[in-house]
């Protein structure tokens, strides 16, 4: 027991003598601990990144690279009892062998960043697809709800209220059967219509895919690079337009300066002959230049006015077309197809009315024939009465 106490005292004494942290204050020790924790966090994040990179690059070797649970653990006292200088020298050599360089760390971080971006893009695509499926499901559910409400309303209107016998107060079975038969026929026609529409859409899809393939083979398909190129060209054209506008302003200023010089030459006093001839030539050239610039300015102004008029006409045509389009859309939205039951009833009423009209026309024809016979008979009676009057008059004479 005494030997152990002596050994412990000796070791503690040597530790206090060799430990460089013994002379530091509490604040310095706290700062060292904070720095150590921060460094450990950085090393932990680098280690996790390297493990992800290693698992992705060599997935087979990572399975075999597992720590052995039966590895003997060295006691802390044994590590403490080793020589400090020897352990420090060996640890620095191992660190030099095992640590990554800055280039390797940057390469691994760049690859992990690219992989993370790819995963984010995949997750975005997957989430968009899931949202599209949910939206399609919601639209389908809304359409089904509207169809169910419409069918309920029609059934209540045509069967529950419209097909009740007034005498018995019960629903007429024939009308119910006819209602369901009409519904089934309408469903069959709708299915046939949708099938034809689906087939036409498939044909159009095949045609478009063939055209797209041909354009891809010929190199005529516009990609994102082409759109970027068009944006760049548009920017260049806008810059050219600005340059032309600046040039037009410069020409206008030049024309003003030329007019000022011309006026100056006009009011100048006459000089000797040689100088007068030179000034006249210069005046003539400047006058010609001013006239040319004036005509160019007039042509540019006329072009500007023409462009303004054309833009005004185009805007009016656009407004008229937009108004017409809105009216057509409103008419299309307000258009309603009558129900099959109403159509059948109207058709039956029309046939009954046509029969009644035909019967009345026949009666009128019979009455006209009877009228003709009665008129003929009346004419005969009237002629006989006239003859009898004439005969009686002769007898009296």
Secondary structure by P-SEA (a helix, b strand, c coil): caaaaaaaaaaaaaaaaacccccccaaaaaaaaaaaaaaaaaaaaaaaaaaaaaaaacaaaaaacccccccbbbbaaaaaaccaaaaaaaaaaaaaaccccaaaaaaaaaaaaaaaaaaaaaaaaaaaaaaaaaaaaaaaaaaaaaaaaaaaaaaaacccccccccccccccaaaaaaaaaaaaaaaaaaaaaaaaaaaaaaaaaaaaaaaaaaaaaacccccaaaaaaaaaaaaaaaaaaaaaaaaaaaaaaaaaaaaaaaaaaaacccccaaaaaaaaaaaaaaaaaaaaaaaaaaaaaaaaaaaaaaaaaaaaaaaaaaaaaaaaaaaaaabbbbcaaaaaaaaaaaaaaaaaaaaaaaaaaaaaaaaaaaaaaaaaaaaaaaaaaaaaaaaac
